[in-house]
Amino acid sequence: MHEMGIAQNILEIALDAAKKEGATRITRINMVVGELRGIVPLQLTFCFSIVAQDTMAAGAFLNVEEVPVSGHCNDCQSDFSVEEYQYLCPKCSSTNIQITGGTELRVKDIEIE
Amino acid sequence: MKINVMQDVLQANDRIAGENRALFKKNKNLVLNLMSSPGAGKTSLLEKTAEKLAGKLRLGVVVGDIETTRDADRISKYNVPAIQLTTGNACHLDANMVASALPHMPLDKIDVLVVENVGNLVCPAEFVVGEDHKIMILSVTEGDEKPLKYPLMFHESALMLINKIDLVQYTNFKIDEAKANARKINPDIDIIEISCTTGEGLDRWVDWLVAHHRKKLDGLKNA
């Protein structure tokens, strides 16, 4: 249940940003979450709805955009998507690869009133 | 109205982890974040490590558990400074919890600090605490398919210890299968087979610690 701690952090980030703009209500939060983060979106939105109670983000829609894992081969320089956590270049079978996507955990933007 | 935010959710954690890291650097500590399922043998490993490292490297331990101070009590018997963090309901240690233990830890008198995380294969991998390496234990009673089910932890770990190998004959755990599964997720992972009961493989683990401690000191010298 690391979703609860993460939901708390999301709330704090959103509240800070909204207060700076003098908002009275947060209606939507757009998140980017990489597949490697092992986050269950349904649990995250559920946890968020609990921690947001009694704040100006109560009832806000938490939108989770999931990013699949992608990699770059340092040997043949090809870019590819990593399927089933197989860290192997599909072109040249090299294991000398770096992860280029899938580790994101970011609040992208929020919508306020 | 839409406002651009673009902020990492774990930024606060990562900032504190950076402060911990600076403190470890100053004290020349090699810091390992030790993770596994409950009952895989984290505390047993640390007891054996305390015994084996005596006279070679000075060990310190920060232990996270949901309740009780049993683990720290077990480790303290070996004259190793051990601090217990009880996390209440949290399923993992974060940088701030570890930071709260550090003032009580004689960092200038230890070489290797092990942060024994809460037993859990998911959440601890998510939070950096300022460690040099994440390491993990997989015990043969858990099943050789675990790397495929919990990829993040295996992907993040520099070392996987396969524990309880003295029991492998009583299980359907295939060591080669477990290794192959872990290397699919993380081709660079080091793997050492151990038994905390018979002592098998523990010398290799101690060699790993000594080598990585030396590497850390060399890195600090060249920095």
Interface residues (C-beta under 8 A of the other chain):
Chain A: M1 H2 G5 I6 N9 I10 E12 I13 A14 A17 A18 E21 A23 M31 L36 R37 G38 E84 Y85 Q86 Y87 L88 T95 L105 R106 V107 K108 D109 I110 E111 I112 E113
Chain B: M1 K2 I3 N4 V5 M6 Q7 D8 V9 L10 A12 N13 A90 C91 H92 D94 V122 C123 A125 E126 F127 L148 Y150 P151 L152 H155 K184 I185 N186 P187 D188
